Amino acid sequence: MYDFDEIVPREGTCSRKYGDLKKINENASDDAIPMWIADMDFRCAPEILIALHQRVNAGIFGYSSADGRYYDALDKWYRTRYGIEIKREDVVITNGVVSAINHLVKILTSPGDGIIIMTPSYGPFDRAAKGAEGRVPLYSRMIYDKGCFGIDWEDFEAKAKEPSTKLFILCNPHNPTGRVWDRAELERIHAICRENSVTIISDEIHSDITRTGTDTVSMLDVARDDPTVAVCTAPSKTFNMAGNAMSNIIVRDPEVRDALRRACSASQSPFSLAATTAAYEHGAAWVDAMRAYLDSNFEYLKAFLDREFPQCGYVIPGATYLAWVDMRFTGLDNKGLEDALAKAGVIIEAGGSFVDNADGFVRINIACPRSVLAEACERIKNAFKG
Ligand SMILES: Cc1ncc(COP(=O)(O)O)c(C=O)c1O
């Protein structure tokens, strides 16, 4: 029904992923395959495209803000998929999760406060902490064992107990490792943070993109009786419309919510509103088909790595479309890995982009048609086996 094998041309669309790849890596071959920034190469769900066409046909694109239908669609998605209710008054619509996190860091902490980040980490968490005057990022290194990452509980608790620690930015599920946190782990994180008056921001932007049969649990569910937890959700990854720059931040603490609202625009793009409403109303079948396609892309990649580079010990993650691959056997540093792969025609990001505890790993975005993935695997083989 949906054609995820289709090669959708990106020329002339201002795509950052496909822009001047030599700016990303000066060694990029002219035909390099971009597998770095986290958007997908799949055409959006037809229902979203229809809604956008209809919105264009309306002909006027004045200041706009979400209506009841928008909030109902959002609530229905979360009730159906997560069993949780999203109350309209708790939602702050922002033009992206990263900008929301930047604001929230400033709202929730003061100069001198410590902010826990689990590493390896999505880079903007670190930049949000460092970009707010006097805040101190505290890296709790995840433990890597047999292809999987886990929390170093002793270290995490010790950091939470530091009197100056005030905030934890959780990535649920985790980018770049793709790790899905189970309910018991989330309950333990929440208990530790609550005991030590550490507020949690839970970035759940990847939560819908799980392997078929795998679920994620929202911190909204775990922390039902704790209004301090802020949860970042968005349609951007799920429906491949990150360029619409729209996210729904659930903030149940009224003071924090008002502060975040004051920091953000009261208007949203009319196109983002139309696309998001259609996505949450009608996009479920597309999302599930896309997840099934990703399942087989991951199986393809794993079979390739097991055959050609068994030293990676690669394990398919529970969530995201990002493969986090241990390339330490090559002996190359992060830049060396990026350069070797760019020369071979694949643009990826290696450990240096992921803050700390990431050296020798590469993140490969495999949300692309199978034929593209197959070609990329050949090139990866050539990069290291010549
Ligand atoms: C964990 C995480 N949070 C946020 C973002 C970006 O969010 P936005 O585009 O809404 O700022 C990404 C994009 O890759 C991400 O992986």
The ligand as an ORCA input file, in Angstrom:
! r2SCAN-3c Opt
* xyz 0 1
  C      16.448     13.051     20.776
  C      16.130     14.147     19.825
  N      15.527     15.258     20.263
  C      15.223     16.274     19.427
  C      15.533     16.205     18.088
  C      15.211     17.356     17.176
  O      14.000     17.905     17.496
  P      13.446     19.195     16.753
  O      13.741     19.053     15.314
  O      11.996     19.163     17.085
  O      14.135     20.360     17.372
  C      16.158     15.070     17.584
  C      16.520     14.986     16.161
  O      17.274     14.158     15.752
  C      16.461     14.017     18.479
  O      17.061     12.898     18.050
*
